[in-house]
Amino acid sequence: MSTTQSALSTLFSPNLSMNTTAPVEHNRTAMSHSGASGSELLSLLYGLLSLSPLPDWLNWMIFSSLVDSFRHLLSRYWTSLENSLWLTVTVDSGDESYRWLMYWFSRRTNWGKSNNIEVNTRHSWVYDICRREQEEQSAQIKYQPIADQVYTLWYHGRYMKVSRKIIKSDHSESAQLKIRILSRDHSIVDSLLKDARKLFRGEQDRTTSIYVWDGGRMGAFIHTDPWRCIASRQGRRLQTVILDHGIKEMLLTDCKNFLNSKQWYADRGIPFRRGYLLYGAPGSGKTSLIQALAGELGLDIYIITLSRAGLDDCDLSSMMTSLPGKCIALIEDIDAALPQTVLNRIVPNAGTQSEGKTQSGQERSCQITLSGLLNALDGIGAPEGRILFATTNHSTALDAALCRPGRLDLHVDIKLASKFQIRELFKSFYHAYSAEDEPTRREDDRKELDSAPFTSPGADSAIECLSSDSDTQQDRVFSGFLHSTEESVLTKEDASILAEEFAQAVPERSFSMAVIQGFLMAYKSTPRSAVAEVSRLVDLKLARIEMTGPTSPNIREAHSPSCAAESTETATTQSPDVQVE
Ligand SMILES: Nc1ncnc2c1ncn2[C@@H]1O[C@H](COP(=O)(O)OP(=O)(O)OP(=O)(O)O)[C@@H](O)[C@H]1O
């Protein structure tokens, strides 16, 4: 047997020994394992080549190319056969459904049984829910598929393979989920996506997640998602935010109308974005209102911290473009983050007026320019569908270009507490549903507590340390209201009567809701004392809160002249259905 013939038999079957010097008998025996068709074909080729007048080396070349083509054909045939049997779905991490599916997979019990598992706190939306469940119900933490590992599972009686691949490029990193289902029925994919979405949304509806931007980095590691979930919790109820009549309702309706108007915007070629500026004194409820609205609208909050060290226009732009389709983007204290030079043009020392929100340290590291911010808000890459909320204690410090419609469409003045707010806050402190349920016990408790002289240590010391004119700064160990641990519940009627008395005594628009809340906190167990002692609140030096925002109507149009500088841009009112006071 020639060397060529031996090589032929070796090449034909990959399972055979690559030892070309092995005896023919051995190779023949081995070949018999590769099946009758293989050996017949080999014999045929062998016969043909032995007749060939060509030299051995040429025969060998012809044969190897023939075998190669055959293999190639076979693998193509096999792939198309496989493709016809399997449905393959690939989902990129940028797509919303990626999250649904990752969450759905994290809930499959077989991840927990696998030897290779990954707990990825980066996708902390998934992780947070699991953690919360664990805390609340002692449930087991679920895991997600590790990268480059194939997992198998059954879904509705269909066999399924799942793998996750990390795709790296020079500057970015993303992930791709590949799902293969042994089925030819496309409806199984629909069903899987619907199930995953339902599970995800069902969980999401109950919570508001708060995200911060970290550029996809966590320590030295680069991750796919630049937003990190820092908290996932039940949204604050809108009823617990007490504002003057109509403000909450107006904002909620406006947000809802906006979210339902996607087609309307598309038809007119208007960018589908909406911005709100909430301005007013510190502690008047701006952040609380945004949280409550997010809960009511079922949206997550993405916090954009402009004062983040080293953040520049480029980062800001990628921050904005990486926002998901539907969310609330929140820029708190938008004035405090802008460079001093921008603010000084309008309000000298604006950066130092805000209580506790001076720009010290920030201005040095802040590399955001006004034009960078303007472009990020409604530039070419700015995402559609998002709602932007910006808060400030100095609305007059903001550049008119920033306040114009399209960037901050609606401006709402959240003022210091009105009589109505004071009354309602008082009621919410001392009236609870349980009062009706167990009137007798509560009434007894109340009588006992209220008949006692004013002894609440928290209230007493807080008032002592805050009210005395002779107090020197050095003598004070703390300032503020101590929190009383006990609480008292009044009947609805009693709560209303006392609330009225309390509201009468507190001057309107002089205190923020946060200050009044702090005061009442010290009297949790003694509502009557809160009323009796209210003059001490009024006398507080602490109450010298400077209202720096305009005192004009609560809501103003975005192109209101109260935006300090004249804008050279053309103001276009986007939504005709805005109710302007
Ligand atoms: N209108 C309100 N209704 C109910 N609680 C309020 C209201 N305003 C403020 N509070 C309470 O005061 C505290 C501070 O409120 P919040 O952070 O929402 O104020 P803010 O206006 O965002 O303040 P800042 O401008 O300093 O960020 C919270 O504990 C909140 O519960």
The ligand as a Tripos MOL2 file, in Angstrom:
@<TRIPOS>MOLECULE
LIG
   31    33     1     0     0
SMALL
NO_CHARGES

@<TRIPOS>ATOM
      1 N1        -45.1810   68.8310   50.6560 N.pl3     1 LIG1
      2 C1        -44.7520   67.8890   51.4960 C.ar      1 LIG1
      3 N2        -45.5800   66.9200   51.9240 N.ar      1 LIG1
      4 C2        -45.1650   65.9890   52.7720 C.ar      1 LIG1
      5 N3        -43.8960   65.9350   53.2660 N.ar      1 LIG1
      6 C3        -43.0310   66.8720   52.8690 C.ar      1 LIG1
      7 C4        -43.4240   67.8930   51.9650 C.ar      1 LIG1
      8 N4        -42.3610   68.6740   51.7670 N.ar      1 LIG1
      9 C5        -41.3590   68.1810   52.4660 C.ar      1 LIG1
     10 N5        -41.7470   67.0960   53.1340 N.ar      1 LIG1
     11 C6        -40.8970   66.2830   53.9950 C.3       1 LIG1
     12 O1        -39.6950   67.0250   54.2160 O.3       1 LIG1
     13 C7        -38.5380   66.2480   53.9380 C.3       1 LIG1
     14 C8        -37.7470   66.8940   52.7990 C.3       1 LIG1
     15 O2        -38.5170   66.8820   51.6120 O.3       1 LIG1
     16 P1        -37.8840   66.9120   50.1640 P.3       1 LIG1
     17 O3        -36.5480   66.2950   50.1470 O.co2     1 LIG1
     18 O4        -38.8990   66.3750   49.2430 O.co2     1 LIG1
     19 O5        -37.7040   68.4560   49.9460 O.3       1 LIG1
     20 P2        -36.9890   69.2060   48.7510 P.3       1 LIG1
     21 O6        -37.8760   70.3350   48.3590 O.co2     1 LIG1
     22 O7        -36.6090   68.2650   47.7050 O.co2     1 LIG1
     23 O8        -35.7180   69.7560   49.4900 O.3       1 LIG1
     24 P3        -34.3450   70.2390   48.8270 P.3       1 LIG1
     25 O9        -34.6350   71.3910   47.9250 O.co2     1 LIG1
     26 O10       -33.5440   70.6740   50.0110 O.co2     1 LIG1
     27 O11       -33.7650   69.0620   48.1310 O.co2     1 LIG1
     28 C9        -39.0350   64.8560   53.6120 C.3       1 LIG1
     29 O12       -38.8970   64.0780   54.7560 O.3       1 LIG1
     30 C10       -40.4890   65.0200   53.2870 C.3       1 LIG1
     31 O13       -41.2190   63.9110   53.7580 O.3       1 LIG1
@<TRIPOS>BOND
     1     1     2 1
     2     2     3 ar
     3     2     7 ar
     4     3     4 ar
     5     4     5 ar
     6     5     6 ar
     7     6     7 ar
     8     6    10 ar
     9     7     8 ar
    10     8     9 ar
    11     9    10 ar
    12    10    11 1
    13    11    12 1
    14    11    30 1
    15    12    13 1
    16    13    14 1
    17    13    28 1
    18    14    15 1
    19    15    16 1
    20    16    17 2
    21    16    18 1
    22    16    19 1
    23    19    20 1
    24    20    21 2
    25    20    22 1
    26    20    23 1
    27    23    24 1
    28    24    25 2
    29    24    26 1
    30    24    27 1
    31    28    29 1
    32    28    30 1
    33    30    31 1
@<TRIPOS>SUBSTRUCTURE
     1 LIG1         1 GROUP 0 **** ****
